[in-house]
Amino acid sequence: MSPRLIPAERDPAGRRDSVLRLTVDGEPLEGVAGQTVAGVLLAAGRRAWREAPSGAPRGVFCGIGVCFDCLVTVNGERDVRACRRRALDGDVVTTQARALPGGGGEGAR
């Protein structure tokens, strides 16, 4: 899936986006400069990248950084809100699992 809704060659505004590359759980993904991490994930077709303690899938819910459902680890920093963090070329993103009673931790789910 393209990170753009309008192909660059047909964009009436004449924008020429800069491509950026990041890695999510070891998978290389492309986005455009200015996109959030959540935007890159959504454009790649990923609708969820966390699990609640109940096992329910979580991804973007509010999209404005209030709900904390979209948390990821970016370049080793845990609990980054994917909807608020602009993706940067070379970012390494790993998905997180919500800490469960008695343990839990990080993992691609």
Helices and strands as residue ranges (DSSP letters): G 8-10, E 19-24, E 27-32, H 37-43, E 50-51, E 57-58, E 71-74, E 77-81, E 92-95
